[in-house]
């Protein structure tokens, strides 16, 4: 029976050629690599630009932005603008299961590497996932897309922020991360279907589609009511109480998702009669009267020790939690217990959130330096030492970043 020392991960034996850069694509392929897939990261001659998105930088001058989403990969720097570079990519794809790329729509076709024109026939089992801002066609087809831009365009700004302060960008790049998660799911679905059909396929993923698909419950609310969602601050459009409150020690978030939990919350806070107040009898009532309810709860919470209260309420089965900063999160005992503060050869970051009982993931490699594994990757994939020397000599394969 396989165990955590010998399983290699759920995706052991899957080979991924990763021609992505920035965030959505690398986030996707890092997840695949965490669970055993072999990830060959193809970087352009100038390198993945997020290597420069700092400070902070590590001792190899790579930015934290790059280091956060490129573990468990090996780097090959390849100039795909040349015929020899394209041929190298095609040779790598001969044994690959998946190609992930986020070039501008039409680039692969222009280079003579389009899925329908070339890859589908030459590599019939290949799963080709393209990630772009808007797709290749439609009113925005081919346009560039970045996380904040898409957040604005698909409605995230319109529902995020306090009414008195105005719209605010989400503090994490949720569109890019969400697209990476959706893309990883799509690739796994395509690989599962390939087991039945024997055929690969093309996957068309866009930041726009994925960002829009994250707009729950706001799209659902609008679709049913016809009312345009508004800024709600920390409150929830469908649940009350669901808000951030001040205590004597720390801000805490309180969620009373159902009537029974709300009544229990009132008892634990020492005011059971609040749970019997007809203004707050049901979730609908609490939504209609959430301003007065907020005043009532804030008065009960203002002088208590928030950390102690959260521990007590959590133990009582009530969903509450203190607001913590990143340092507090990464050093918290539960983070450590769950293996979510990881280190590897001097690199530090979050751990692997997917916990398999029999085939766990593993952080086997720290994020690669630019072109660090070019020679070994090519030789593993059938290139002779003389061929590799020639590719490096003529600049098709690079060992140092080319200045723009």
Long-range contacts (C-beta under 8 A, 24 or more apart in sequence): 1-358, 2-358, 2-359, 3-358, 4-359, 4-360, 4-362, 7-36, 7-358, 7-359, 7-360, 8-36, 8-359, 9-34, 9-35, 9-36, 9-37, 9-359, 9-360, 9-361, 9-362, 10-35, 10-36, 10-356, 10-359, 10-361, 11-35, 11-36, 11-37, 12-36, 12-37, 14-38, 14-97, 14-98, 14-191, 15-40, 15-95, 15-96, 15-97, 15-98, 16-40, 16-96, 16-97, 16-98, 16-99, 16-100, 17-42, 17-89, 17-92, 17-93, 17-96, 17-98, 17-99, 17-100, 18-42, 18-73, 18-100, 19-80, 19-89, 19-99, 19-100, 19-101, 19-102, 19-103, 20-100, 20-101, 20-102, 20-131, 21-48, 21-49, 21-50, 21-102, 22-48, 22-49, 22-50, 22-102, 22-176, 23-50, 23-65, 23-69, 23-147, 23-173, 23-176, 23-177, 23-180, 24-102, 24-131, 24-175, 24-176, 24-177, 24-179, 24-180, 24-183, 24-207, 25-100, 25-101, 25-102, 25-131, 25-180, 25-183, 26-50, 26-69, 26-70, 26-180, 27-69, 27-176, 27-177, 27-180, 27-181, 28-100, 28-129, 28-131, 28-179, 28-180, 28-181, 28-183, 28-184, 28-187, 29-73, 29-100, 30-69, 30-70, 30-71, 30-72, 30-73, 31-180, 31-181, 31-184, 31-354, 32-98, 32-184, 32-187, 33-71, 33-72, 33-73, 33-365, 34-71, 34-72, 34-352, 34-354, 34-361, 34-362, 34-363, 35-352, 35-354, 35-356, 35-359, 35-361, 36-359, 36-361, 36-362, 37-98, 39-72, 39-73, 39-74, 40-73, 40-74, 40-76, 40-92, 40-96, 40-377, 41-70, 41-73, 41-74, 41-75, 41-76, 41-368, 42-76, 42-77, 42-78, 42-80, 42-89, 42-92, 43-75, 43-76, 43-77, 43-78, 43-370, 43-371, 44-77, 44-78, 44-79, 44-80, 45-77, 45-79, 45-395, 45-398, 45-401, 45-402, 46-401, 46-402, 46-403, 46-404, 47-77, 47-370, 47-401, 51-370, 51-401, 58-346, 58-347, 59-346, 60-369, 62-367, 62-369, 66-367, 67-347, 67-349, 67-367, 68-349, 70-367, 70-368, 71-344, 71-347, 71-349, 71-363, 71-365, 71-366, 71-367, 72-363, 72-364, 72-365, 73-365, 73-367, 73-368, 74-365, 74-368, 74-372, 74-373, 74-376, 74-377, 75-368, 75-369, 75-370, 75-371, 75-372, 75-373, 75-374, 76-371, 76-373, 76-374, 76-377, 76-378, 76-397, 77-370, 77-371, 77-374, 77-397, 77-398, 77-399, 77-401, 78-374, 78-396, 78-397, 78-398, 79-395, 79-396, 79-397, 79-398, 80-111, 81-111, 82-395, 82-396, 84-391, 84-394, 84-396, 85-396, 86-111, 86-112, 86-113, 88-378, 88-383, 88-391, 88-396, 88-397, 89-113, 90-122, 91-381, 91-382, 91-383, 92-377, 92-381, 93-119, 93-122, 93-123, 93-126, 94-123, 94-381, 95-381, 96-123, 96-126, 97-125, 97-126, 97-127, 97-191, 98-126, 98-127, 98-128, 98-129, 98-187, 98-191, 99-126, 99-127, 99-128, 99-129, 100-129, 100-131, 100-183, 100-187, 101-128, 101-129, 101-130, 101-131, 102-130, 102-131, 102-132, 103-130, 104-132, 104-142, 104-144, 105-130, 105-132, 105-135, 105-136, 105-141, 105-142, 106-136, 106-142, 115-202, 116-202, 120-200, 120-202, 123-200, 124-199, 124-200, 125-194, 125-198, 125-199, 125-200, 126-200, 127-187, 127-190, 127-191, 127-194, 127-200, 127-201, 127-203, 128-200, 128-201, 128-202, 128-203, 129-183, 129-186, 129-187, 129-190, 129-202, 129-203, 129-205, 130-202, 130-203, 130-204, 130-205, 131-179, 131-183, 131-205, 131-206, 131-207, 132-205, 132-206, 132-207, 133-206, 133-207, 133-208, 134-206, 134-207, 134-208, 135-204, 135-206, 135-208, 135-209, 136-204, 140-208, 145-206, 145-207, 145-208, 147-173, 147-174, 147-175, 147-176, 147-207, 148-173, 150-175, 150-207, 150-208, 150-211, 151-175, 151-211, 153-208, 153-211, 154-208, 154-211, 154-212, 154-214, 154-215, 155-212, 155-215, 155-218, 155-219, 155-229, 156-211, 156-214, 156-215, 158-229, 158-230, 158-231, 159-215, 159-218, 159-229, 159-230, 159-231, 159-232, 159-237, 160-231, 161-231, 161-233, 162-231, 162-233, 162-234, 163-230, 163-231, 163-232, 163-233, 166-231, 167-231, 174-211, 174-214, 175-207, 175-210, 175-211, 175-214, 176-207, 178-210, 178-211, 178-213, 178-214, 179-205, 179-206, 179-207, 179-210, 179-211, 182-210, 182-213, 183-210, 235-290, 235-294, 238-287, 239-283, 239-287, 240-283, 240-286, 240-287, 240-290, 240-293, 241-265, 241-286, 241-290, 241-293, 241-294, 241-297, 243-294, 243-297, 244-323, 245-294, 245-297, 245-298, 245-301, 246-298, 246-301, 246-302, 247-301, 247-302, 247-303, 247-304, 247-305, 247-306, 247-309, 248-302, 248-303, 248-304, 248-305, 248-306, 249-305, 249-306, 249-307, 250-306, 250-307, 250-322, 250-323, 251-306, 251-322, 251-323, 252-301, 252-306, 252-309, 252-310, 252-320, 252-321, 252-322, 252-323, 253-320, 253-321, 253-322, 253-323, 254-297, 254-301, 254-319, 254-320, 255-319, 255-320, 256-286, 256-318, 257-283, 257-319, 258-283, 259-283, 261-318, 261-319, 262-286, 264-316, 264-317, 264-318, 265-313, 265-318, 268-312, 268-313, 268-316, 268-318, 269-297, 269-300, 269-301, 270-300, 271-296, 271-300, 370-398, 370-400, 370-401, 371-397, 371-398, 371-399, 371-400, 371-401, 374-398, 374-399
